[in-house]
Amino acid sequence: MRTQDTAVLSGLLAPELVFVSARDTAGHWHVTHYSARAFLSGMAEPVDTATQFRERMWNPEVRVDGAIATLWTPYDFHVGARFSHCGYDAFQLARGERGWYITAITYTVRPARCAAPPVR
């Protein structure tokens, strides 16, 4: 994500992938759906170091059964050096002829700080 390489990202995403974002706004959840195309379009916007995206994930839980898998992980998100939000990411994956690819991404967005990630 940091490099915003849409060619690499598009190779990892199913064309019909749907993103679902659940944003906590003062205790009320606002759910938004958007497409892989919309995500990639946003990632293609030029950035400088002051607006570069940085998403950190830790302690992932992965479950696999045959050709499907799910990954659940806490994350925090920064724009440049500024903390933006945190929450949990849930990735659904499938294994096809081209290998593993992402079929759905669902995530929460909490503006308040979450538990600190492990020291790296």
C-alpha positions, 0 to 999 in steps of 0.5 A: 500500500505504501508504494501505491502500486496499482499493478501489483494490487490489481493482480491480488484482487478478484475483479468482482471484489467488494470492500465493506467499511464500517466506520464508528462515528460517535458510537453509530456505525456507518457501513459503506460498500465500494468496488475494487475499481474505486479502491484502485482509482484512489490508490492511483492518485499521486502522493508525496511523503506528507500524504503517503499511506502507511497501514500496519497490521499485527497478530494476524489470525489465519484460517484455511480450508482447501481453496478458501482462507480468511485473515483477521488482524488489528491494524492502524493507519497513518497518512504521512506521520499523522495517525488517521484511524485503527480497527480490524481488517478481515480478508477473504481469499480463494486459491485458483489457477493463478494462486491465492487472491483476495475476494473480499475485504471488510474493515472497521474504522475507529478514529480513536486510538486502539491498542498499541501494536507490538514494538518492532 
